[in-house]
Amino acid sequence: MKGFAPILLLFLFLQCLLQFGLDLRDLPGAAGTETLYKAALGERKENYTVWVLLLLQYNFSLSILNSAKVCSFLAGLGALSGAYLAAAAMSKRAAFYTALLCTCWTMTHYYSIMMGADPLAFGASWLSVGLCWYGASRGWK
């Protein structure tokens, strides 16, 4: 996993450029404000995104808005890690270039700046695919 560190730093750099360069006061995302509203009320009924936001808020003493930003960033990082693991099933070189491609892919950054349930679903799906492919290539059962 030595090749993952520069990719991670590039992803972090690009995320900082987007977070500080864009005006995100309108909280972009499908029903992002509704998710934040439910998290502020503490309403966790059948909404796993609210559960994750409250988990981040209470365990790390973050505000609802900051926990949503951290959740979105971690979702983008999960998608990046999943793509890396899926390609690592083939070779280390493929993993490096796939992670580089995913770092420069606009959808990874798009979901990393959104609020709501979409970033969590995007990151979890890519991470689960990557873990399944990597585990299958190693013969894990």
VEXLOZA-131280 format. One record per residue (C-alpha): y negated, z, x negated; residue number from 0; residue in one letter. Coordinates in pm, whole numbers, plus 50000, padded with zeros to 5 digits. Last residue first. Layout:
N
{y:Y; z:Z; x:X; num:NUM; residu:A}
...
END
This chain:
141
{y:51699; z:50216; x:51416; num:140; residu:K}
{y:51532; z:50129; x:51090; num:139; residu:W}
{y:51659; z:49813; x:50921; num:138; residu:G}
{y:51357; z:49767; x:50697; num:137; residu:R}
{y:51251; z:49444; x:50865; num:136; residu:S}
{y:51295; z:49601; x:51207; num:135; residu:A}
{y:51075; z:49895; x:51113; num:134; residu:G}
{y:50798; z:49668; x:50989; num:133; residu:Y}
{y:50816; z:49454; x:51299; num:132; residu:W}
{y:50818; z:49754; x:51534; num:131; residu:C}
{y:50538; z:49933; x:51347; num:130; residu:L}
{y:50322; z:49621; x:51349; num:129; residu:G}
{y:50378; z:49561; x:51720; num:128; residu:V}
{y:50295; z:49926; x:51795; num:127; residu:S}
{y:49977; z:49912; x:51588; num:126; residu:L}
{y:49861; z:49594; x:51756; num:125; residu:W}
{y:49921; z:49738; x:52103; num:124; residu:S}
{y:49763; z:50074; x:52021; num:123; residu:A}
{y:49449; z:49914; x:51881; num:122; residu:G}
{y:49392; z:49682; x:52177; num:121; residu:F}
{y:49472; z:49948; x:52439; num:120; residu:A}
{y:49238; z:50199; x:52272; num:119; residu:L}
{y:48961; z:49942; x:52241; num:118; residu:P}
{y:48995; z:49837; x:52608; num:117; residu:D}
{y:48981; z:50183; x:52767; num:116; residu:A}
{y:48609; z:50241; x:52738; num:115; residu:G}
{y:48343; z:50176; x:52479; num:114; residu:M}
{y:48313; z:49867; x:52264; num:113; residu:M}
{y:48216; z:49863; x:51895; num:112; residu:I}
{y:48568; z:49851; x:51754; num:111; residu:S}
{y:48681; z:49604; x:52019; num:110; residu:Y}
{y:48436; z:49346; x:51889; num:109; residu:Y}
{y:48518; z:49430; x:51528; num:108; residu:H}
{y:48885; z:49343; x:51568; num:107; residu:T}
{y:48792; z:49048; x:51789; num:106; residu:M}
{y:48563; z:48902; x:51521; num:105; residu:T}
{y:48837; z:48852; x:51266; num:104; residu:W}
{y:48712; z:48926; x:50913; num:103; residu:C}
{y:48926; z:49237; x:50875; num:102; residu:T}
{y:49217; z:49063; x:51049; num:101; residu:C}
{y:49204; z:48782; x:50793; num:100; residu:L}
{y:49198; z:49032; x:50507; num:99; residu:L}
{y:49485; z:49223; x:50668; num:98; residu:A}
{y:49681; z:48899; x:50695; num:97; residu:T}
{y:49600; z:48813; x:50335; num:96; residu:Y}
{y:49720; z:49148; x:50202; num:95; residu:F}
{y:50030; z:49161; x:50420; num:94; residu:A}
{y:50133; z:48808; x:50326; num:93; residu:A}
{y:50109; z:48906; x:49960; num:92; residu:R}
{y:50313; z:49219; x:50017; num:91; residu:K}
{y:50590; z:49022; x:50184; num:90; residu:S}
{y:50749; z:48945; x:50522; num:89; residu:M}
{y:50766; z:49284; x:50697; num:88; residu:A}
{y:50434; z:49356; x:50529; num:87; residu:A}
{y:50290; z:49100; x:50773; num:86; residu:A}
{y:50362; z:49327; x:51070; num:85; residu:A}
{y:50246; z:49632; x:50874; num:84; residu:L}
{y:49911; z:49473; x:50789; num:83; residu:Y}
{y:49858; z:49351; x:51145; num:82; residu:A}
{y:49934; z:49700; x:51273; num:81; residu:G}
{y:49701; z:49860; x:51021; num:80; residu:S}
{y:49414; z:49633; x:51127; num:79; residu:L}
{y:49480; z:49701; x:51494; num:78; residu:A}
{y:49495; z:50074; x:51427; num:77; residu:G}
{y:49168; z:50056; x:51232; num:76; residu:L}
{y:49008; z:49884; x:51527; num:75; residu:G}
{y:49140; z:50160; x:51753; num:74; residu:A}
{y:49017; z:50424; x:51507; num:73; residu:L}
{y:48667; z:50274; x:51530; num:72; residu:F}
{y:48679; z:50275; x:51909; num:71; residu:S}
{y:48798; z:50638; x:51918; num:70; residu:C}
{y:48529; z:50741; x:51670; num:69; residu:V}
{y:48261; z:50574; x:51884; num:68; residu:K}
{y:48399; z:50738; x:52200; num:67; residu:A}
{y:48405; z:51076; x:52021; num:66; residu:S}
{y:48044; z:51021; x:51924; num:65; residu:N}
{y:47942; z:50951; x:52283; num:64; residu:L}
{y:48133; z:51248; x:52423; num:63; residu:I}
{y:47981; z:51479; x:52163; num:62; residu:S}
{y:48194; z:51588; x:51872; num:61; residu:L}
{y:48330; z:51932; x:51790; num:60; residu:S}
{y:48637; z:51796; x:51605; num:59; residu:F}
{y:48918; z:51938; x:51818; num:58; residu:N}
{y:48727; z:51957; x:52146; num:57; residu:Y}
{y:48561; z:51618; x:52140; num:56; residu:Q}
{y:48848; z:51428; x:51984; num:55; residu:L}
{y:49095; z:51559; x:52243; num:54; residu:L}
{y:48841; z:51497; x:52520; num:53; residu:L}
{y:48806; z:51135; x:52410; num:52; residu:L}
{y:49184; z:51095; x:52385; num:51; residu:V}
{y:49235; z:51234; x:52739; num:50; residu:W}
{y:48955; z:51014; x:52873; num:49; residu:V}
{y:49131; z:50714; x:52720; num:48; residu:T}
{y:49459; z:50826; x:52873; num:47; residu:Y}
{y:49329; z:50798; x:53227; num:46; residu:N}
{y:49586; z:50904; x:53487; num:45; residu:E}
{y:49377; z:51202; x:53602; num:44; residu:K}
{y:49183; z:51334; x:53304; num:43; residu:R}
{y:48858; z:51442; x:53474; num:42; residu:E}
{y:48668; z:51656; x:53221; num:41; residu:G}
{y:48335; z:51575; x:53386; num:40; residu:L}
{y:48194; z:51437; x:53061; num:39; residu:A}
{y:48519; z:51247; x:53008; num:38; residu:A}
{y:48491; z:51096; x:53354; num:37; residu:K}
{y:48134; z:50984; x:53277; num:36; residu:Y}
{y:48238; z:50842; x:52941; num:35; residu:L}
{y:48512; z:50640; x:53108; num:34; residu:T}
{y:48271; z:50518; x:53375; num:33; residu:E}
{y:48020; z:50421; x:53106; num:32; residu:T}
{y:48280; z:50209; x:52934; num:31; residu:G}
{y:48380; z:50033; x:53255; num:30; residu:A}
{y:48434; z:49711; x:53061; num:29; residu:A}
{y:48259; z:49753; x:52731; num:28; residu:G}
{y:47917; z:49779; x:52577; num:27; residu:P}
{y:47738; z:50115; x:52574; num:26; residu:L}
{y:47383; z:49998; x:52664; num:25; residu:D}
{y:47246; z:50176; x:52358; num:24; residu:R}
{y:47446; z:49950; x:52126; num:23; residu:L}
{y:47153; z:49779; x:51954; num:22; residu:D}
{y:47325; z:49609; x:51664; num:21; residu:L}
{y:47260; z:49654; x:51293; num:20; residu:G}
{y:47371; z:50014; x:51248; num:19; residu:F}
{y:47710; z:49982; x:51414; num:18; residu:Q}
{y:47762; z:49623; x:51299; num:17; residu:L}
{y:47678; z:49681; x:50934; num:16; residu:L}
{y:47877; z:50005; x:50934; num:15; residu:C}
{y:48177; z:49820; x:51080; num:14; residu:Q}
{y:48152; z:49554; x:50811; num:13; residu:L}
{y:48153; z:49820; x:50539; num:12; residu:F}
{y:48447; z:50007; x:50695; num:11; residu:L}
{y:48649; z:49685; x:50721; num:10; residu:F}
{y:48568; z:49599; x:50359; num:9; residu:L}
{y:48671; z:49949; x:50250; num:8; residu:L}
{y:48999; z:49920; x:50441; num:7; residu:L}
{y:49069; z:49582; x:50285; num:6; residu:I}
{y:49002; z:49726; x:49940; num:5; residu:P}
{y:49246; z:50013; x:50012; num:4; residu:A}
{y:49526; z:49803; x:50168; num:3; residu:F}
{y:49635; z:49633; x:49848; num:2; residu:G}
{y:49767; z:49955; x:49702; num:1; residu:K}
{y:50000; z:50000; x:50000; num:0; residu:M}
END
